[in-house]
Amino acid sequence: MTLSLETILRNAGIDPAEAIAIRHAFVPYHEDTGEAGIHANSTNQEIMTYSSQQDSNPRLFPGIPPRYWVVFIREGGSRARLWSVVENRGEIANDGTLRTFDLVATEHLAELRDRLVIGWKVPRRWWLNGPTAAEYPVVEIADAQTERFPGFEQLILDYPKLQAVMTERRYGEWQTALSAVKGVYLITDTSDGRHYVGKADGAENITQRWRQYALDGHGGNVELRGLDPRNFRFSLLRVFDPSTPTKDIDQAESHYKKALASRMFGLNRN
């Protein structure tokens, strides 16, 4: 007996009649509208925003879409891998071309994100009503796909990517690597080119320090408060073994502040 999506949904407390299935494909932009698409490195927030904007034509998307949207990402052939289940709390904007919906993340099928793969029978259909999608077969429930860590010297993250790296399971290898080192890092405000040199020392590692930036955008630094973190770019200047004395990390931080003139022309105050 073939396992179907219906069994998965009902076990998660979702009535297929209250759901819609969506399958996104990776495209840089849509030729018909010129709107930006999503790609393999899109963050969860970018995919959420992309999902929330739908065509105003009711023939292309349901006029009254249901409560739950089960969102998949297209893979090779007819495969579709689960991204997430989001809740639709209603339409919040309509400019005559695009409708925008208030979507929020849910914990439904959270343990199956990036793992559940179904067979999408109709390749040209990118959305299906819940009862139809419920009949689709489960192809596999696999280990989550992971992103390989590029190495400390190659690491350059914009702010959305930083948030993804600090929170998403597919970046577990990155989190482990960054948790294993202390160091001196650089934040560049790409809106004006100013630098901020910071450090992770003492009991704090790079993951712990950067997770705070991902959470609030400024990491508690007065110099960065009030700036738009979406303009920030994060990189590592030097990494240290956890056993390195704090004074050595402090000296390295001071050196880079001088070398990059981040006190005189940048965002460091001391």
Secondary structure as GFF3:
##gff-version 3
##sequence-region A 1 270
A	DSSP	alpha_helix	5	11	.	.	.	ID=ss1
A	DSSP	three_ten_helix	16	18	.	.	.	ID=ss2
A	DSSP	beta_strand	19	24	.	.	.	ID=ss3
A	DSSP	alpha_helix	44	52	.	.	.	ID=ss4
A	DSSP	beta_strand	53	55	.	.	.	ID=ss5
A	DSSP	beta_strand	68	74	.	.	.	ID=ss6
A	DSSP	beta_strand	79	94	.	.	.	ID=ss7
A	DSSP	beta_strand	98	105	.	.	.	ID=ss8
A	DSSP	three_ten_helix	110	112	.	.	.	ID=ss9
A	DSSP	beta_strand	116	119	.	.	.	ID=ss10
A	DSSP	beta_strand	127	129	.	.	.	ID=ss11
A	DSSP	alpha_helix	130	134	.	.	.	ID=ss12
A	DSSP	beta_strand	138	141	.	.	.	ID=ss13
A	DSSP	three_ten_helix	152	154	.	.	.	ID=ss14
A	DSSP	beta_strand	156	158	.	.	.	ID=ss15
A	DSSP	alpha_helix	159	167	.	.	.	ID=ss16
A	DSSP	three_ten_helix	169	171	.	.	.	ID=ss17
A	DSSP	alpha_helix	172	179	.	.	.	ID=ss18
A	DSSP	beta_strand	182	189	.	.	.	ID=ss19
A	DSSP	beta_strand	194	200	.	.	.	ID=ss20
A	DSSP	alpha_helix	206	216	.	.	.	ID=ss21
A	DSSP	three_ten_helix	222	224	.	.	.	ID=ss22
A	DSSP	three_ten_helix	229	231	.	.	.	ID=ss23
A	DSSP	beta_strand	232	240	.	.	.	ID=ss24
A	DSSP	alpha_helix	246	259	.	.	.	ID=ss25
###
